[in-house]
Amino acid sequence: MWKQFVRKFQKKSSKSDATPDPSCSGSSDNNPLQTAGANRSAAASVKKMSSAVFPSCVVAGIEPLLSFKDVPSGEKQNLFIAKLNLCCVVFDFNDPGKHSAEKDLKRQVLVELVDFVAAATIKFSEPAIAACCNMIATNLFRVFPPNFRSLSSSGGENDDDEPVFDPAWPHLQLVHELLLNFILSSLVEAKVVKKYVDHSFLLGLLDLFDSDDPRERDCLKTTLHRIYGKFMVHRPFIRKAVSNIFCRFVSETEGHKGIAELLEVFGSIISGFALPLKEEHKLFLCRVLIPMHKPKTVGVYMQQLTFCVTQFIEKDPKLASIVIRGLLKYWPVTSSQKEVMFLSEVEEILESTSMGEFQKIMVPLFQRIGCCLSSSHFQVAERALHLWNNDRILSLITPNRDVIVPCIFPYLEKNTQTHWNQAVQNVTQNVRKMLAEMDEELFSACQSNFEEEEKRRAAAGEIRRYTWERLETAAASAVSPPVAGYLPVLVGHLR
């Protein structure tokens, strides 16, 4: 079969040497490459073997396997297009032994393309730009198989799932590098490129963030940021498309590999927002970023999410109260690991919070922190107690101690009396000492109120216990004993 395929193109070689064939842009394993051999230095030898190596892909009489240094400057663009069309053939890497020689040959051509774009000295023509975008889309844009592992894994920081590496990475890496160099090149006119790097191209690029291979996601992160910076006309669409990915992740799937990378890109984008912030950006914070604290996999991207949120607060400090209310809304109840992460984020947010915004949310916030102080999970309790080691937070607490100390004092007392972890008890004693030194009169009043409240609670408990005893005694005396010799039976309905 392969011999017939080679003979077929050998017969066509004389006819196709001077005529371009549009079929070269096809992408299929049915048109594989064949190695040109170890020695291709002579141009005549290369030309003789070209039709047997690839389907007919001659552009303007240029043999695609020639080196760029072997053709005059005026023909390099045509050779560039020919090599791009040559690389539109996509191979299956699931079988390492299949078409290995052709895969190596394509990789060599991709290396030549990357070097040519990096060292280019003349502007790229529109046909060259179109051929480059077509080759990139053909090689990169693909549908990923469903990943059942993400549905069952917890997605926390201790997730033991190992990364999956794409076997086609030797080719994909070069295509990603070519795309990045092409976007960064000053010899590529943005007005022409935006015709081909359109909305469908961008959506295909964003879909690749769901790749299992972390190396590909890292390349995409850089490329997307460069595209966002170069093509201002595409910025609103990119923000909307990424917002849709986040919303679908939160509301539907809770399974996406590239959330952390997308948030990292958005962190850089948010830092570049002009002031005052647009209403669109504030809605993105409230409707997208804050709900992203809800998924159980938040530990995978918590660092990037916290950075985005704090960037918003640094841009507009009035957003701090909105963010903290959102955190309280999605505060974890059964996950101690998430609770520790939430406390860390609260600390970072409070460091950028003004006094006015702090006073708006200090009561519900410290009621929640109080619950964390007496948590039976020692890591949660320790993380909440360590908030008092932050000088900025302490400067916010001190002027408002009349409100905050009564909120947390009962939890501190419970820790000293009943908490099982000795380290938590020790840190609690340090915090109590700090509060006593801050305002001894307030501390004594809170302690007196706590003791009185404990007495009232004990008295109410005693009354409740006595009431239940009376009810039990009354219920026992109201039950009449059965008549001797007779037992109660259940009689069915008589017809």
C-alpha positions as CSV (number, residue, x, y, z in Angstrom):
1,M,0.0,0.0,0.0
2,W,2.8,2.4,0.9
3,K,4.7,1.6,-2.3
4,Q,1.6,2.4,-4.3
5,F,1.2,5.7,-2.4
6,V,4.9,6.6,-3.2
7,R,4.6,5.7,-6.9
8,K,1.5,7.7,-7.2
9,F,3.2,10.9,-6.1
10,Q,6.4,10.1,-8.0
11,K,4.3,10.2,-11.2
12,K,2.7,13.5,-10.2
13,S,6.0,15.1,-9.2
14,S,6.8,16.4,-12.7
15,K,3.4,18.0,-13.0
16,S,3.3,19.5,-9.6
17,D,6.7,21.1,-9.5
18,A,5.5,24.5,-10.9
19,T,1.8,24.4,-9.7
20,P,0.7,25.0,-6.1
21,D,-1.6,22.4,-4.7
22,P,-4.1,23.7,-2.1
23,S,-4.6,20.2,-0.7
24,C,-1.3,20.6,1.2
25,S,-3.2,22.3,4.1
26,G,-5.1,19.1,5.0
27,S,-4.4,17.4,8.3
28,S,-4.7,13.7,8.5
29,D,-2.6,10.6,9.2
30,N,-3.7,9.3,5.8
31,N,-1.1,11.6,4.2
32,P,2.0,10.8,6.4
33,L,5.5,12.2,6.0
34,Q,8.3,9.9,4.8
35,T,11.8,10.5,5.9
36,A,14.1,12.2,3.3
37,G,17.1,10.2,4.4
38,A,20.2,11.1,6.3
39,N,21.8,13.1,3.5
40,R,19.6,16.0,2.1
41,S,22.4,18.5,1.7
42,A,22.2,18.6,-2.1
43,A,19.3,20.6,-3.5
44,A,18.8,18.3,-6.4
45,S,18.5,15.3,-4.2
46,V,15.9,17.1,-2.0
47,K,13.8,18.1,-5.0
48,K,13.9,14.6,-6.4
49,M,12.6,13.1,-3.1
50,S,10.1,15.8,-2.2
51,S,7.0,14.2,-3.8
52,A,7.7,11.0,-2.0
53,V,8.1,12.7,1.4
54,F,4.8,14.8,1.6
55,P,1.7,15.3,-0.5
56,S,2.4,17.9,-3.2
57,C,2.9,21.1,-1.3
58,V,5.0,23.2,-3.7
59,V,4.3,27.0,-3.4
60,A,5.4,29.2,-6.3
61,G,8.0,26.6,-7.4
62,I,9.6,26.4,-3.9
63,E,10.5,23.0,-2.6
64,P,9.4,23.0,1.1
65,L,12.3,20.8,2.4
66,L,14.9,23.4,1.3
67,S,16.7,25.4,4.0
68,F,16.0,29.1,4.3
69,K,19.6,29.9,3.7
70,D,19.5,28.1,0.3
71,V,16.9,30.4,-1.2
72,P,17.1,34.1,-2.1
73,S,15.5,36.6,0.2
74,G,12.7,37.3,-2.1
75,E,11.6,33.6,-2.0
76,K,11.8,33.1,1.8
77,Q,8.2,34.1,2.4
78,N,7.0,31.5,-0.1
79,L,9.3,28.9,1.4
80,F,7.9,29.9,4.8
81,I,4.3,29.3,3.6
82,A,5.3,26.0,2.0
83,K,6.8,24.7,5.3
84,L,3.8,25.9,7.2
85,N,1.5,23.9,4.8
86,L,3.8,21.0,5.2
87,C,3.4,21.0,9.0
88,C,-0.4,20.9,8.8
89,V,-0.1,17.1,8.8
90,V,-1.0,15.9,12.3
91,F,0.3,12.6,13.7
92,D,-1.0,10.2,16.3
93,F,1.5,10.0,19.2
94,N,-0.4,7.3,21.1
95,D,1.7,4.8,19.1
96,P,5.4,5.8,19.5
97,G,6.6,3.5,16.8
98,K,4.2,4.7,14.2
99,H,5.6,7.2,11.6
100,S,8.6,7.9,13.8
101,A,10.8,9.1,10.9
102,E,8.1,11.4,9.6
103,K,7.5,12.8,13.1
104,D,11.2,13.6,13.4
105,L,11.2,15.3,10.0
106,K,8.2,17.5,11.0
107,R,9.9,18.5,14.2
108,Q,13.0,19.6,12.2
109,V,10.7,21.8,10.0
110,L,9.0,23.3,13.0
111,V,12.4,24.2,14.5
112,E,13.3,25.9,11.2
113,L,10.0,27.9,11.3
114,V,10.6,29.0,14.9
115,D,14.1,30.2,14.1
116,F,12.9,32.0,11.0
117,V,10.2,33.9,12.8
118,A,12.6,34.8,15.6
119,A,15.3,36.1,13.2
120,A,13.0,37.6,10.6
121,T,14.0,41.0,9.0
122,I,11.2,41.7,6.7
123,K,7.4,42.1,7.3
124,F,5.3,39.1,6.9
125,S,2.8,39.1,4.1
126,E,-0.9,38.5,4.7
127,P,-0.8,35.0,3.0
128,A,2.1,34.1,5.4
129,I,0.1,35.3,8.4
130,A,-3.0,33.3,7.2
131,A,-0.9,30.2,6.6
132,C,0.7,30.5,10.1
133,C,-2.6,30.9,11.9
134,N,-4.0,28.0,10.0
135,M,-1.1,25.7,10.8
136,I,-1.2,26.7,14.5
137,A,-5.0,26.1,14.7
138,T,-4.6,22.7,13.0
139,N,-2.0,21.5,15.4
140,L,-3.1,23.0,18.7
141,F,-6.9,23.1,18.6
142,R,-8.2,19.6,19.6
143,V,-10.9,18.1,21.8
144,F,-9.8,16.6,25.1
145,P,-11.2,13.3,26.3
146,P,-13.4,13.4,29.4
147,N,-11.4,13.3,32.6
148,F,-13.2,11.2,35.2
149,R,-10.5,11.7,37.7
150,S,-11.4,15.3,38.3
151,L,-15.0,14.3,39.2
152,S,-13.9,12.1,42.1
153,S,-10.9,13.9,43.4
154,S,-11.2,16.5,46.2
155,G,-9.0,18.9,44.4
156,G,-7.4,20.2,47.6
157,E,-3.8,21.2,48.2
158,N,-3.0,17.6,49.2
159,D,-4.4,16.1,46.0
160,D,-2.0,13.3,45.0
161,D,-3.0,13.1,41.4
162,E,0.1,13.2,39.2
163,P,0.1,15.5,36.1
164,V,-0.5,13.9,32.8
165,F,2.0,14.7,30.0
166,D,0.8,14.8,26.4
167,P,2.9,12.5,24.2
168,A,2.6,15.0,21.3
169,W,4.5,17.6,23.4
170,P,7.6,17.5,21.2
171,H,5.5,19.0,18.4
172,L,3.1,21.0,20.5
173,Q,5.9,22.8,22.3
174,L,7.4,24.1,19.0
175,V,4.0,25.2,17.8
176,H,3.3,27.1,21.0
177,E,6.8,28.7,20.7
178,L,6.0,29.7,17.1
179,L,2.7,31.2,18.1
180,L,4.3,33.3,20.9
181,N,7.2,34.5,18.7
182,F,4.7,35.3,15.9
183,I,2.6,37.4,18.3
184,L,5.6,39.2,19.8
185,S,7.2,39.9,16.4
186,S,7.3,43.6,15.4
187,L,7.3,42.5,11.8
188,V,3.7,41.2,12.1
189,E,1.1,43.9,11.6
190,A,-1.6,43.8,14.3
191,K,-4.2,45.0,11.9
192,V,-3.7,42.0,9.6
193,V,-3.3,39.4,12.4
194,K,-6.5,40.3,14.1
195,K,-8.4,39.1,10.9
196,Y,-7.1,35.6,11.7
197,V,-6.7,35.7,15.4
198,D,-10.4,36.3,15.7
199,H,-13.0,35.3,18.3
200,S,-13.1,31.6,17.1
201,F,-9.3,31.4,17.3
202,L,-9.4,32.9,20.8
203,L,-12.1,30.5,22.0
204,G,-10.0,27.6,20.7
205,L,-7.0,28.9,22.6
206,L,-9.0,29.3,25.8
207,D,-10.3,25.7,25.5
208,L,-6.7,24.5,25.6
209,F,-6.4,25.7,29.2
210,D,-8.3,22.5,30.1
211,S,-5.3,20.4,29.0
212,D,-3.9,17.8,31.4
213,D,-0.4,18.8,30.6
214,P,0.9,21.6,32.9
215,R,3.6,22.5,30.4
216,E,1.0,23.4,27.8
217,R,-1.0,25.5,30.3
218,D,2.1,27.4,31.3
219,C,2.8,28.2,27.6
220,L,-0.9,29.3,27.1
221,K,-0.7,31.6,30.1
222,T,2.1,33.6,28.5
223,T,0.6,33.6,25.1
224,L,-2.9,34.8,26.3
225,H,-1.3,37.6,28.3
226,R,0.6,38.8,25.2
227,I,-2.4,38.6,23.0
228,Y,-4.4,40.6,25.5
229,G,-1.7,43.2,25.6
230,K,-1.3,43.5,21.8
231,F,-4.9,43.4,20.6
232,M,-6.9,45.9,22.5
233,V,-9.9,45.2,20.3
234,H,-10.1,41.7,21.7
235,R,-9.8,42.6,25.4
236,P,-13.6,42.8,26.2
237,F,-14.2,39.5,24.4
238,I,-11.3,37.8,26.3
239,R,-12.6,39.0,29.6
240,K,-16.1,37.9,28.8
241,A,-15.0,34.5,27.6
242,V,-12.9,33.8,30.7
243,S,-15.8,34.9,32.9
244,N,-18.0,32.4,31.2
245,I,-15.4,29.7,31.9
246,F,-15.3,30.6,35.6
247,C,-19.1,30.7,35.9
248,R,-19.5,27.4,34.2
249,F,-16.8,25.9,36.5
250,V,-18.6,27.2,39.6
251,S,-22.2,26.4,38.6
252,E,-21.9,23.3,36.5
253,T,-18.7,21.3,36.2
254,E,-16.3,22.1,39.1
255,G,-13.8,20.4,36.9
256,H,-11.2,22.4,34.9
257,K,-7.5,22.1,34.9
258,G,-6.5,25.7,34.0
259,I,-8.4,27.8,36.5
260,A,-5.2,28.7,38.4
261,E,-3.5,29.8,35.1
262,L,-6.4,31.8,34.0
263,L,-6.6,33.5,37.4
264,E,-2.9,34.3,37.2
265,V,-3.4,36.0,33.8
266,F,-6.4,37.9,35.2
267,G,-4.3,39.0,38.2
268,S,-1.9,40.8,35.8
269,I,-4.9,42.2,33.9
270,I,-6.6,43.6,37.0
271,S,-3.4,45.3,38.1
272,G,-3.6,47.3,34.8
273,F,-7.2,48.5,35.3
274,A,-7.5,52.2,35.1
275,L,-9.1,54.2,38.0
276,P,-11.9,54.7,38.8
277,L,-12.9,51.1,38.2
278,K,-15.6,50.5,35.6
279,E,-18.9,49.0,36.8
280,E,-18.1,46.0,34.5
281,H,-15.0,45.2,36.6
282,K,-16.8,45.5,39.9
283,L,-19.5,43.1,38.6
284,F,-16.8,40.7,37.7
285,L,-15.5,40.8,41.3
286,C,-19.0,40.3,42.8
287,R,-20.5,37.8,40.4
288,V,-17.5,35.7,39.4
289,L,-14.5,36.0,41.7
290,I,-16.3,35.9,45.0
291,P,-18.5,32.8,44.1
292,M,-15.3,31.0,43.1
293,H,-14.6,30.5,46.8
294,K,-17.5,28.0,46.8
295,P,-16.1,24.9,44.9
296,K,-14.5,22.2,47.0
297,T,-11.4,22.4,44.7
298,V,-10.7,26.0,45.7
299,G,-7.4,24.9,47.2
300,V,-5.9,24.4,43.8
301,Y,-6.2,28.0,42.8
302,M,-6.7,29.8,46.2
303,Q,-3.4,31.7,45.9
304,Q,-4.2,33.2,42.5
305,L,-7.8,33.9,43.5
306,T,-6.6,35.8,46.7
307,F,-4.2,37.8,44.5
308,C,-7.0,38.9,42.2
309,V,-9.2,39.9,45.1
310,T,-6.5,41.9,46.9
311,Q,-5.7,43.6,43.6
312,F,-9.3,44.9,43.4
313,I,-9.2,46.1,47.0
314,E,-5.9,47.9,46.3
315,K,-7.5,49.6,43.4
316,D,-10.7,50.5,45.3
317,P,-10.5,50.1,49.1
318,K,-14.3,50.5,49.3
319,L,-14.7,47.0,47.9
320,A,-13.2,45.4,51.0
321,S,-16.5,45.2,52.9
322,I,-18.2,43.7,49.8
323,V,-15.5,41.0,49.6
324,I,-15.6,40.1,53.3
325,R,-19.4,39.8,53.2
326,G,-19.0,37.4,50.2
327,L,-16.4,35.4,52.1
328,L,-18.8,35.1,55.1
329,K,-21.5,34.0,52.7
330,Y,-19.4,31.1,51.4
331,W,-17.6,30.3,54.6
332,P,-16.9,26.6,54.9
333,V,-18.8,24.6,57.6
334,T,-17.4,21.1,57.3
335,S,-14.0,21.6,55.6
336,S,-11.3,22.6,58.1
337,Q,-8.7,22.9,55.3
338,K,-10.8,25.5,53.4
339,E,-11.5,27.3,56.7
340,V,-7.7,27.8,57.2
341,M,-7.4,29.1,53.7
342,F,-10.3,31.5,54.2
343,L,-8.7,32.8,57.4
344,S,-5.4,33.4,55.5
345,E,-7.3,35.4,52.8
346,V,-9.1,37.4,55.4
347,E,-5.8,38.4,56.9
348,E,-4.5,39.6,53.5
349,I,-7.7,41.5,52.9
350,L,-7.6,43.2,56.3
351,E,-4.1,44.4,55.6
352,S,-5.5,46.6,52.8
353,T,-8.7,47.6,54.5
354,S,-9.4,51.1,55.6
355,M,-10.9,51.9,59.0
356,G,-14.2,52.9,57.6
357,E,-14.7,49.7,55.7
358,F,-13.5,47.6,58.6
359,Q,-16.1,49.1,60.9
360,K,-18.9,48.1,58.4
361,I,-18.1,44.4,58.7
362,M,-16.3,43.9,62.1
363,V,-19.2,42.5,64.0
364,P,-20.2,39.6,61.7
365,L,-16.5,39.0,60.8
366,F,-15.3,38.6,64.4
367,Q,-18.4,36.6,65.3
368,R,-17.2,34.1,62.6
369,I,-13.6,34.4,63.8
370,G,-14.7,33.7,67.3
371,C,-16.2,30.4,66.2
372,C,-12.9,29.6,64.6
373,L,-11.0,30.4,67.8
374,S,-12.8,27.6,69.7
375,S,-12.8,25.2,66.7
376,S,-12.0,21.6,67.7
377,H,-9.6,21.4,64.8
378,F,-6.4,22.8,66.2
379,Q,-5.1,24.2,62.9
380,V,-8.2,26.3,62.5
381,A,-8.0,27.6,66.1
382,E,-4.3,28.4,65.8
383,R,-4.7,30.2,62.4
384,A,-7.5,32.4,63.9
385,L,-5.4,33.1,67.0
386,H,-2.4,34.1,64.9
387,L,-4.4,37.0,63.5
388,W,-3.5,38.9,66.6
389,N,0.2,38.7,65.6
390,N,-0.5,41.0,62.6
391,D,0.3,44.6,63.5
392,R,-2.1,46.0,60.9
393,I,-5.0,44.0,62.1
394,L,-4.2,44.9,65.7
395,S,-4.2,48.5,64.7
396,L,-7.8,48.0,63.4
397,I,-8.9,46.1,66.5
398,T,-7.6,48.5,69.1
399,P,-9.8,51.5,68.4
400,N,-12.8,49.2,68.1
401,R,-12.0,47.0,71.1
402,D,-15.3,47.9,72.8
403,V,-17.2,46.1,70.1
404,I,-14.7,43.3,69.1
405,V,-13.5,42.1,72.5
406,P,-17.0,41.2,73.8
407,C,-17.6,39.2,70.6
408,I,-14.5,37.0,71.0
409,F,-14.0,36.8,74.8
410,P,-16.4,33.9,75.4
411,Y,-14.6,31.8,72.9
412,L,-11.2,32.5,74.4
413,E,-12.5,31.5,77.9
414,K,-13.9,28.3,76.5
415,N,-10.5,27.5,75.0
416,T,-8.7,28.0,78.2
417,Q,-11.2,25.7,80.0
418,T,-12.0,22.9,77.6
419,H,-9.8,22.9,74.5
420,W,-8.0,19.6,74.1
421,N,-4.9,21.0,72.3
422,Q,-2.2,22.4,74.6
423,A,-0.7,24.6,71.9
424,V,-4.0,26.2,71.3
425,Q,-4.4,26.8,75.0
426,N,-1.0,28.4,75.2
427,V,-1.7,30.8,72.3
428,T,-5.1,31.6,73.8
429,Q,-3.4,32.7,77.0
430,N,-1.1,35.0,75.1
431,V,-4.1,36.6,73.3
432,R,-6.0,37.0,76.6
433,K,-2.9,38.7,78.1
434,M,-2.7,41.0,75.1
435,L,-6.4,42.0,75.4
436,A,-5.9,42.6,79.2
437,E,-3.0,44.9,78.6
438,M,-4.9,46.7,75.8
439,D,-7.8,47.7,78.1
440,E,-7.8,46.1,81.6
441,E,-11.2,47.7,82.6
442,L,-12.9,46.3,79.4
443,F,-11.3,42.9,80.0
444,S,-12.5,42.7,83.6
445,A,-16.1,43.7,82.5
446,C,-16.1,41.0,79.8
447,Q,-14.9,38.5,82.3
448,S,-17.6,39.5,84.8
449,N,-20.3,39.3,82.0
450,F,-19.0,35.9,81.0
451,E,-19.2,34.5,84.5
452,E,-22.7,35.9,85.0
453,E,-23.8,34.5,81.6
454,E,-22.3,31.1,82.6
455,K,-24.3,31.2,85.9
456,R,-27.5,32.1,84.0
457,R,-26.8,29.3,81.5
458,A,-26.2,26.8,84.3
459,A,-29.4,27.9,86.1
460,A,-31.4,27.6,82.8
461,G,-29.9,24.2,82.3
462,E,-30.9,23.1,85.7
463,I,-34.5,24.3,85.3
464,R,-34.7,22.5,81.9
465,R,-33.4,19.3,83.5
466,Y,-35.9,19.5,86.3
467,T,-38.7,20.2,83.9
468,W,-37.8,17.1,81.8
469,E,-37.7,15.0,85.0
470,R,-41.2,16.2,86.0
471,L,-42.5,15.4,82.5
472,E,-41.0,11.9,82.6
473,T,-42.5,11.3,86.1
474,A,-45.9,12.5,85.0
475,A,-45.8,10.4,81.8
476,A,-44.9,7.3,83.8
477,S,-47.7,7.8,86.3
478,A,-50.3,8.4,83.6
479,V,-49.7,5.0,82.0
480,S,-52.2,2.5,83.6
481,P,-51.0,-1.1,84.1
482,P,-52.7,-3.8,82.0
483,V,-55.5,-5.9,83.6
484,A,-54.2,-9.2,84.9
485,G,-54.6,-12.0,82.5
486,Y,-55.2,-9.7,79.5
487,L,-52.7,-8.4,77.1
488,P,-53.3,-5.5,74.7
489,V,-53.5,-6.7,71.0
490,L,-53.8,-4.9,67.7
491,V,-57.1,-5.6,66.1
492,G,-57.5,-5.1,62.3
493,H,-60.4,-3.3,60.7
494,L,-63.6,-5.4,60.7
495,R,-65.5,-5.5,57.4
